[in-house]
Amino acid sequence: MKTNINNLNQKSIAVDEFFNNALFDKKKGYYSTKNPFGKKGDFVTAPNISDIFSEIIGIWIISTWEKLGKPKKINLVELGPGDGSMAKILVRTFKRFPKFYSSAYFFLYEKSDLLIKIQKKKIKIESNKVFWIKDFKKIKNGPVIFFGNEFFDAIPIKQFQVQKGHYLEKFFRKSKYEIKEFYKKAKNSDEKKLRSFNSLKGLNFIEYPELGFQELDKIIKKILLLSGGILLIDYGYLQSQNLNTLQSIRKHKKNDILKNIYKADITYLVNFNLLSEFFFRNNLKVKKVVTQKFFLEKMGIVERAKILKKNMNKLQVNNLERRLHRLLDRKMMGDLFKVIFAFKSNNDDILGFD
Ligand SMILES: C[S@@+](CC[C@H](N)C(=O)[O-])C[C@H]1O[C@@H](n2cnc3c(N)ncnc32)[C@H](O)[C@@H]1O
């Protein structure tokens, strides 16, 4: 991508280029320069809220390894591990299951060099078990389970308008002191792609995760070759809608997307209907998309909390309950976050979805 926010005076920039530049510019980008996680940062994710979330993901991974027939070698790839909070708890959980642990190779797929440093500090473990990767070349044999929390929503999207059957793409341009949006005729190749998805039919405003799908193409190839699957947890919706869902967050508050560039996070709501269609088209089976509440409860989060509470004082119990409430309450993360699993395996009986 040649154009960036710095030379916006001369050029216009598509939404995904803007989003990509703001987050991942090597020198200035938000994720290249900042640790945004936690109370002191800009936002809090589920692994920051409670370790119990990551433990449950760990249990789900082990159960899926069992469903895959307990292969002697299993590759686990965390997509976008952030500050490493989940990976740290996963390693701790995996160690409690020696047979699984000896089979597992754990890869962390991370784009930000700064976050890789932070993750390395947090996850101190034998170097022959954990590997940081920027592509999937090292994953050559054994089934593979990819998983990511709030990974897909951090990958830039394109935005389009459909006017009387004409497809137009949204761009940004600087006019005097302000950045303004405008639309240009969409490329024919993009229009063809958008028209091909049933889940986008009839919409007059479309969000399309071109770069996200490029990431998934690489992942799907590995799954089709080696078997296994991909679990994604993200905020998003089930029925396609005509909404501009791009949002920016800074210091736990909403921020104008065109302000505080490089200093604020940018995300969007994932269209799970479109995501399911994409996986189906690429020959993966897809479990019915469920809410975070459904998934975590099915995987036994409430029972696990009960066990933990037995060794806690009143203050700790209250603290755990408050955090659990945040993860599960329908008005908080419980319903807004969805879980999808796309896979290649003869065994469809994967836990957490029915
Ligand atoms: C919103 S954060 C979520 C972090 C963590 N999973 C959590 O739940 O706390 C998004 C993460 O994905 C990473 N990321 C985004 N796009 C990526 C890409 N194309 N390849 C690898 N990592 C990426 C970011 O650097 C960051 O670590």
The ligand as an ORCA input file, in Angstrom:
! r2SCAN-3c Opt
* xyz 0 1
  C      -7.434     -6.374     19.408
  S      -5.911     -7.158     19.594
  C      -6.400     -8.660     20.437
  C      -5.305     -9.225     21.279
  C      -5.590    -10.478     22.083
  N      -5.985    -11.580     21.242
  C      -6.616    -10.243     23.173
  O      -7.723    -10.761     23.073
  O      -6.280     -9.541     24.126
  C      -5.485     -7.677     17.969
  C      -4.183     -8.450     17.857
  O      -4.051     -8.962     16.532
  C      -2.781     -8.588     16.008
  N      -2.927     -8.543     14.542
  C      -3.790     -7.795     13.826
  N      -3.679     -8.052     12.512
  C      -2.754     -9.014     12.378
  C      -2.205     -9.727     11.275
  N      -2.603     -9.483     10.025
  N      -1.282    -10.670     11.512
  C      -0.881    -10.942     12.780
  N      -1.347    -10.286     13.876
  C      -2.260     -9.337     13.684
  C      -2.494     -7.279     16.714
  O      -1.174     -6.865     16.619
  C      -2.948     -7.645     18.121
  O      -2.008     -8.466     18.769
*
